[in-house]
């Protein structure tokens, strides 16, 4: 399934660098690719999504330009509610996606990133009404 591209990739200092902590909270707003929070390889983030349009998507970016890493795993774990994780390359072409629709369930996507690439992750709300919420943890690491 193809996901519509939201807008051009962020440039310069648009991304908010999250602290290198295993449970760093997301920084709002990050509902568009141009507002993506920057994740550091080997660290994670926790976030919440809602059925309403105001918090339906959370975007993250991983800059691999200063890394030799190319064999990676992205993991999403649903704490409550349903969510979907979609990975994109620097051109916003979809790499892969997965659904995580049970409380405590986790899904991985293993992928290869091109040398000196940038990877975008889109966490999306999946299922329920406009008043429903979902919480998740997201982590990216070398395999």
MDAnalysis code that builds the backbone (N, CA, C; Angstrom):
import MDAnalysis as mda
import numpy as np

u = mda.Universe.empty(429, n_residues=143, atom_resindex=np.repeat(np.arange(143), 3), trajectory=True)
u.add_TopologyAttr("name", ["N", "CA", "C"] * 143)
u.add_TopologyAttr("resid", np.arange(1, 144))
u.add_TopologyAttr("resname", ["UNK", "UNK", "UNK", "UNK", "UNK", "UNK", "UNK", "UNK", "UNK", "UNK", "UNK", "UNK", "UNK", "UNK", "UNK", "UNK", "UNK", "UNK", "UNK", "UNK", "UNK", "UNK", "UNK", "UNK", "UNK", "UNK", "UNK", "UNK", "UNK", "UNK", "UNK", "UNK", "UNK", "UNK", "UNK", "UNK", "UNK", "UNK", "UNK", "UNK", "UNK", "UNK", "UNK", "UNK", "UNK", "UNK", "UNK", "UNK", "UNK", "UNK", "UNK", "UNK", "UNK", "UNK", "UNK", "UNK", "UNK", "UNK", "UNK", "UNK", "UNK", "UNK", "UNK", "UNK", "UNK", "UNK", "UNK", "UNK", "UNK", "UNK", "UNK", "UNK", "UNK", "UNK", "UNK", "UNK", "UNK", "UNK", "UNK", "UNK", "UNK", "UNK", "UNK", "UNK", "UNK", "UNK", "UNK", "UNK", "UNK", "UNK", "UNK", "UNK", "UNK", "UNK", "UNK", "UNK", "UNK", "UNK", "UNK", "UNK", "UNK", "UNK", "UNK", "UNK", "UNK", "UNK", "UNK", "UNK", "UNK", "UNK", "UNK", "UNK", "UNK", "UNK", "UNK", "UNK", "UNK", "UNK", "UNK", "UNK", "UNK", "UNK", "UNK", "UNK", "UNK", "UNK", "UNK", "UNK", "UNK", "UNK", "UNK", "UNK", "UNK", "UNK", "UNK", "UNK", "UNK", "UNK", "UNK", "UNK", "UNK", "UNK", "UNK"])
u.atoms.positions = np.array([
    [0.845, -1.178, 0.000],
    [0.000, 0.000, 0.000],
    [0.889, 1.240, 0.000],
    [0.645, 2.131, -0.888],
    [1.433, 3.355, -0.987],
    [0.832, 4.428, -0.091],
    [1.678, 5.131, 0.604],
    [1.251, 6.218, 1.480],
    [1.537, 7.526, 0.782],
    [0.607, 8.428, 0.822],
    [0.803, 9.724, 0.182],
    [1.933, 10.472, 0.861],
    [2.766, 11.098, 0.065],
    [3.849, 11.911, 0.593],
    [3.251, 13.188, 1.161],
    [3.778, 13.611, 2.282],
    [3.189, 14.763, 2.938],
    [3.744, 16.082, 2.423],
    [5.038, 16.173, 2.286],
    [5.687, 17.399, 1.837],
    [7.169, 17.111, 1.693],
    [7.956, 18.018, 1.166],
    [9.385, 17.742, 0.977],
    [10.092, 17.424, 2.292],
    [11.185, 16.709, 2.177],
    [11.980, 16.348, 3.354],
    [12.476, 17.596, 4.057],
    [12.631, 17.538, 5.388],
    [13.091, 18.708, 6.120],
    [14.515, 19.083, 5.734],
    [14.812, 20.346, 5.754],
    [16.133, 20.851, 5.425],
    [16.693, 21.603, 6.629],
    [17.994, 21.620, 6.746],
    [18.655, 22.415, 7.780],
    [18.283, 21.992, 9.177],
    [17.933, 22.937, 10.019],
    [17.693, 22.666, 11.436],
    [16.222, 22.458, 11.762],
    [15.422, 22.007, 10.802],
    [13.992, 21.831, 11.044],
    [13.710, 20.727, 12.061],
    [14.540, 19.685, 12.097],
    [14.298, 18.567, 12.990],
    [14.735, 18.897, 14.409],
    [13.945, 18.441, 15.388],
    [14.272, 18.608, 16.798],
    [15.069, 17.390, 17.233],
    [16.305, 17.571, 17.710],
    [17.135, 16.464, 18.163],
    [16.658, 16.027, 19.540],
    [16.226, 14.766, 19.636],
    [15.783, 14.232, 20.915],
    [16.987, 13.804, 21.742],
    [16.879, 13.870, 23.072],
    [18.009, 13.468, 23.914],
    [18.285, 11.974, 23.775],
    [19.549, 11.559, 23.936],
    [19.891, 10.143, 23.802],
    [19.481, 9.349, 25.036],
    [18.213, 9.090, 25.168],
    [17.690, 8.314, 26.295],
    [16.769, 7.242, 25.751],
    [16.719, 6.120, 26.431],
    [15.920, 4.990, 25.956],
    [14.432, 5.309, 25.903],
    [13.992, 6.247, 26.713],
    [12.560, 6.537, 26.781],
    [12.260, 8.014, 26.576],
    [13.027, 8.675, 25.727],
    [12.808, 10.100, 25.478],
    [11.406, 10.309, 24.920],
    [10.665, 11.278, 25.431],
    [9.344, 11.551, 24.860],
    [9.472, 12.317, 23.549],
    [8.485, 12.119, 22.686],
    [8.466, 12.880, 21.445],
    [8.333, 14.358, 21.761],
    [8.701, 15.208, 20.819],
    [8.568, 16.645, 20.967],
    [7.519, 17.121, 19.964],
    [6.402, 17.621, 20.462],
    [5.333, 18.119, 19.588],
    [5.626, 19.559, 19.193],
    [5.225, 20.011, 18.045],
    [4.537, 19.213, 17.031],
    [5.528, 18.427, 16.176],
    [5.136, 17.229, 15.800],
    [5.909, 16.410, 14.868],
    [4.951, 15.639, 13.958],
    [3.884, 16.320, 13.568],
    [2.813, 15.708, 12.791],
    [3.054, 15.753, 11.283],
    [4.137, 16.378, 10.858],
    [4.502, 16.460, 9.438],
    [5.973, 16.106, 9.301],
    [6.374, 15.700, 8.121],
    [7.774, 15.362, 7.891],
    [8.674, 16.573, 8.123],
    [8.198, 17.763, 7.851],
    [9.007, 18.969, 8.070],
    [9.186, 19.280, 9.553],
    [8.412, 18.622, 10.436],
    [8.518, 18.809, 11.881],
    [9.124, 17.575, 12.562],
    [9.737, 16.693, 11.790],
    [10.230, 15.423, 12.317],
    [11.201, 15.611, 13.472],
    [11.050, 14.776, 14.508],
    [12.016, 14.714, 15.603],
    [13.195, 13.881, 15.124],
    [14.406, 14.311, 15.438],
    [15.583, 13.555, 15.019],
    [15.943, 12.526, 16.079],
    [15.960, 11.251, 15.666],
    [16.372, 10.157, 16.542],
    [17.838, 9.862, 16.330],
    [18.496, 9.409, 17.369],
    [19.875, 8.973, 17.257],
    [19.898, 7.453, 17.205],
    [20.707, 6.912, 16.345],
    [20.838, 5.476, 16.197],
    [21.167, 4.849, 17.548],
    [20.434, 3.805, 17.910],
    [20.644, 3.119, 19.180],
    [19.821, 3.661, 20.331],
    [18.984, 4.661, 20.067],
    [18.138, 5.246, 21.109],
    [16.683, 5.194, 20.680],
    [15.793, 5.327, 21.644],
    [14.381, 5.206, 21.352],
    [13.590, 6.437, 21.736],
    [12.291, 6.332, 21.499],
    [11.376, 7.424, 21.785],
    [10.028, 6.828, 22.167],
    [9.283, 7.542, 22.977],
    [7.905, 7.147, 23.279],
    [6.986, 8.253, 22.793],
    [5.812, 7.870, 22.317],
    [4.891, 8.870, 21.782],
    [3.450, 8.432, 21.912],
    [2.553, 9.364, 21.620],
    [1.123, 9.078, 21.626],
    [0.512, 9.560, 20.321],
    [-0.514, 8.860, 19.919],
    [-1.262, 9.186, 18.708],
    [-2.734, 9.248, 19.063],
    [-3.504, 9.920, 18.246],
    [-4.942, 10.025, 18.477],
    [-5.682, 9.882, 17.157],
    [-6.945, 9.494, 17.258],
    [-7.772, 9.357, 16.073],
    [-8.112, 10.695, 15.437],
    [-7.945, 11.779, 16.179],
    [-8.222, 13.104, 15.622],
    [-7.076, 13.520, 14.710],
    [-7.340, 14.374, 13.769],
    [-6.342, 14.806, 12.795],
    [-5.186, 15.561, 13.445],
    [-5.365, 16.135, 14.628],
    [-4.313, 16.928, 15.253],
    [-3.116, 16.078, 15.675],
    [-3.305, 14.796, 15.942],
    [-2.186, 13.969, 16.388],
    [-2.277, 12.563, 15.806],
    [-2.607, 12.473, 14.537],
    [-2.774, 11.206, 13.845],
    [-1.428, 10.612, 13.433],
    [-0.435, 11.464, 13.149],
    [0.894, 11.054, 12.686],
    [1.970, 11.627, 13.594],
    [3.059, 10.881, 13.757],
    [4.293, 11.382, 14.358],
    [5.421, 11.037, 13.396],
    [6.287, 12.007, 13.109],
    [7.394, 11.808, 12.170],
    [8.729, 11.886, 12.897],
    [9.656, 11.031, 12.464],
    [11.013, 10.992, 12.998],
    [11.989, 10.898, 11.832],
    [13.212, 11.374, 12.048],
    [14.259, 11.303, 11.039],
    [15.531, 10.790, 11.703],
    [16.238, 9.902, 11.002],
    [17.516, 9.381, 11.460],
    [18.540, 9.740, 10.402],
    [19.526, 10.547, 10.784],
    [20.574, 10.981, 9.870],
    [21.767, 10.038, 10.028],
    [22.081, 9.298, 8.981],
    [23.160, 8.313, 9.027],
    [24.439, 8.804, 8.355],
    [24.522, 10.095, 8.057],
    [25.677, 10.633, 7.338],
    [27.001, 10.450, 8.086],
    [26.980, 10.470, 9.402],
    [28.204, 10.314, 10.193],
    [28.334, 8.907, 10.763],
    [27.640, 7.959, 10.173],
    [27.624, 6.592, 10.679],
    [28.027, 5.613, 9.580],
    [28.627, 4.507, 9.985],
    [28.929, 3.429, 9.051],
    [27.801, 2.403, 9.024],
    [26.771, 2.642, 9.801],
    [25.664, 1.686, 9.918],
    [24.862, 1.629, 8.620],
    [24.512, 0.413, 8.206],
    [23.652, 0.266, 7.037],
    [22.646, -0.870, 7.215],
    [22.942, -1.840, 8.070],
    [22.063, -2.980, 8.334],
    [21.303, -2.674, 9.619],
    [20.059, -2.232, 9.480],
    [19.320, -1.664, 10.611],
    [18.023, -2.399, 10.918],
    [17.543, -2.194, 12.140],
    [16.240, -2.689, 12.578],
    [15.475, -1.532, 13.197],
    [14.251, -1.340, 12.746],
    [13.337, -0.383, 13.381],
    [12.276, -1.202, 14.099],
    [11.992, -0.856, 15.353],
    [11.028, -1.611, 16.159],
    [9.982, -0.653, 16.707],
    [8.731, -1.051, 16.601],
    [7.655, -0.292, 17.227],
    [6.909, -1.228, 18.160],
    [6.612, -0.729, 19.339],
    [5.870, -1.497, 20.335],
    [4.654, -0.693, 20.747],
    [3.498, -1.293, 20.613],
    [2.252, -0.627, 20.995],
    [2.020, -0.828, 22.485],
    [1.939, 0.268, 23.218],
    [1.639, 0.192, 24.646],
    [0.124, 0.105, 24.851],
    [-0.609, 0.918, 24.107],
    [-2.076, 0.892, 24.113],
    [-2.550, 1.239, 22.711],
    [-3.613, 0.614, 22.272],
    [-4.199, 0.956, 20.982],
    [-3.388, 0.419, 19.810],
    [-3.807, 0.805, 18.613],
    [-3.177, 0.318, 17.399],
    [-2.362, 1.386, 16.708],
    [-1.251, 0.980, 16.100],
    [-0.407, 1.922, 15.391],
    [0.234, 1.236, 14.189],
    [0.758, 2.054, 13.309],
    [1.423, 1.591, 12.103],
    [2.744, 2.339, 11.984],
    [3.792, 1.652, 11.546],
    [5.093, 2.272, 11.337],
    [5.460, 2.124, 9.864],
    [5.845, 3.236, 9.243],
    [6.242, 3.231, 7.837],
    [7.624, 3.876, 7.745],
    [8.538, 3.215, 7.044],
    [9.883, 3.739, 6.843],
    [10.010, 4.279, 5.429],
    [10.698, 5.435, 5.306],
    [10.937, 6.078, 4.017],
    [12.422, 6.386, 3.887],
    [12.906, 6.392, 2.653],
    [14.286, 6.812, 2.413],
    [14.327, 8.330, 2.239],
    [15.498, 8.848, 1.918],
    [15.688, 10.299, 1.807],
    [14.821, 10.934, 0.724],
    [14.416, 10.157, -0.270],
    [13.564, 10.674, -1.343],
    [12.080, 10.505, -1.001],
    [11.816, 10.082, 0.231],
    [10.461, 9.787, 0.719],
    [9.802, 8.649, -0.049],
    [10.624, 7.718, -0.533],
    [10.112, 6.496, -1.132],
    [9.953, 5.472, -0.016],
    [8.826, 4.787, 0.004],
    [8.561, 3.837, 1.083],
    [9.533, 2.660, 1.032],
    [10.139, 2.350, 2.173],
    [11.016, 1.194, 2.320],
    [10.189, -0.018, 2.726],
    [9.361, 0.138, 3.768],
    [8.542, -0.963, 4.287],
    [7.585, -0.399, 5.321],
    [6.613, -1.227, 5.729],
    [5.700, -0.813, 6.789],
    [5.247, -2.030, 7.576],
    [4.700, -1.777, 8.768],
    [4.157, -2.841, 9.601],
    [3.076, -2.269, 10.509],
    [2.193, -3.137, 10.965],
    [1.118, -2.768, 11.883],
    [1.373, -3.404, 13.235],
    [1.004, -2.721, 14.281],
    [1.129, -3.233, 15.644],
    [-0.176, -2.911, 16.358],
    [-1.102, -3.876, 16.368],
    [-2.458, -3.575, 16.806],
    [-2.901, -4.274, 18.078],
    [-1.954, -4.633, 18.919],
    [-2.367, -5.185, 20.205],
    [-1.529, -4.559, 21.298],
    [-2.124, -4.367, 22.454],
    [-1.410, -3.778, 23.579],
    [-0.207, -4.648, 23.929],
    [0.959, -4.034, 23.991],
    [2.175, -4.758, 24.325],
    [2.804, -5.487, 23.158],
    [2.156, -5.496, 22.006],
    [2.708, -6.164, 20.828],
    [3.824, -5.351, 20.211],
    [4.760, -6.024, 19.562],
    [5.885, -5.337, 18.927],
    [6.106, -5.905, 17.534],
    [6.572, -5.049, 16.632],
    [6.890, -5.458, 15.272],
    [8.216, -4.828, 14.869],
    [9.008, -5.563, 14.103],
    [10.295, -5.086, 13.606],
    [10.267, -4.962, 12.097],
    [11.053, -4.032, 11.585],
    [11.358, -3.960, 10.165],
    [12.879, -3.966, 10.060],
    [13.426, -4.984, 9.408],
    [14.849, -5.043, 9.127],
    [15.068, -4.466, 7.739],
    [16.071, -3.604, 7.590],
    [16.292, -2.973, 6.287],
    [17.736, -2.536, 6.149],
    [18.122, -2.299, 4.911],
    [19.447, -1.776, 4.602],
    [19.297, -0.319, 4.190],
    [20.100, 0.532, 4.781],
    [20.114, 1.949, 4.415],
    [21.320, 2.181, 3.511],
    [21.135, 2.989, 2.513],
    [22.247, 3.334, 1.622],
    [23.287, 4.121, 2.400],
    [24.538, 4.066, 1.931],
    [25.601, 4.832, 2.584],
    [25.200, 6.298, 2.686],
    [25.480, 6.880, 3.834],
    [25.198, 8.298, 4.072],
    [23.753, 8.657, 3.762],
    [22.838, 7.860, 4.214],
    [21.424, 8.079, 3.914],
    [20.709, 8.734, 5.092],
    [19.513, 9.140, 4.835],
    [18.601, 9.642, 5.843],
    [17.365, 8.760, 5.789],
    [16.859, 8.371, 6.954],
    [15.677, 7.524, 7.033],
    [14.602, 8.280, 7.799],
    [13.385, 8.261, 7.268],
    [12.240, 8.870, 7.934],
    [11.328, 7.761, 8.444],
    [10.772, 7.959, 9.633],
    [9.817, 7.009, 10.200],
    [8.526, 7.764, 10.483],
    [7.444, 7.186, 10.020],
    [6.119, 7.753, 10.261],
    [5.355, 6.777, 11.149],
    [5.012, 7.205, 12.359],
    [4.152, 6.424, 13.246],
    [2.742, 6.967, 13.053],
    [1.796, 6.073, 12.779],
    [0.423, 6.492, 12.484],
    [-0.567, 5.812, 13.420],
    [-1.606, 6.529, 13.754],
    [-2.720, 5.950, 14.496],
    [-3.407, 4.945, 13.584],
    [-3.831, 3.808, 14.146],
    [-4.469, 2.786, 13.326],
    [-5.638, 2.156, 14.086],
    [-6.821, 2.591, 13.763],
    [-8.014, 1.976, 14.337],
    [-8.633, 2.790, 15.455],
    [-9.932, 2.644, 15.575],
    [-10.649, 3.346, 16.634],
    [-11.297, 4.622, 16.145],
    [-11.940, 5.287, 17.061],
    [-12.674, 6.514, 16.744],
    [-11.776, 7.736, 16.880],
    [-12.324, 8.886, 16.541],
    [-11.576, 10.142, 16.632],
    [-11.160, 10.446, 18.065],
    [-11.872, 9.901, 19.047],
    [-11.521, 10.147, 20.447],
    [-10.573, 9.081, 21.000],
    [-10.244, 8.060, 20.215],
    [-9.339, 7.001, 20.658],
    [-7.896, 7.485, 20.673],
    [-7.070, 6.836, 21.504],
    [-5.653, 7.181, 21.594],
    [-4.818, 5.905, 21.537],
    [-3.578, 6.046, 21.154],
    [-2.627, 4.941, 21.148],
    [-1.281, 5.472, 21.643],
    [-0.566, 4.672, 22.378],
    [0.786, 5.043, 22.799],
    [1.753, 3.980, 22.308],
    [3.001, 4.392, 22.054],
    [3.972, 3.484, 21.459],
    [5.378, 3.821, 21.924],
    [6.277, 2.877, 21.697],
    [7.706, 3.075, 21.830],
    [8.333, 2.711, 20.496],
    [9.301, 3.484, 20.077],
    [9.960, 3.268, 18.808],
    [11.459, 3.255, 19.043],
    [12.170, 2.345, 18.369],
    [13.603, 2.187, 18.578],
    [14.254, 1.815, 17.256],
    [15.431, 2.372, 16.975],
    [16.165, 2.009, 15.757],
    [17.599, 1.679, 16.146],
    [18.087, 0.560, 15.620],
    [19.415, 0.109, 16.003],
    [20.051, -0.666, 14.840],
    [21.358, -0.939, 15.002],
    [22.041, -1.815, 14.053],
    [21.634, -3.248, 14.351],
    [21.566, -4.075, 13.297],
    [21.259, -5.499, 13.504],
    [22.490, -6.231, 13.931],
])
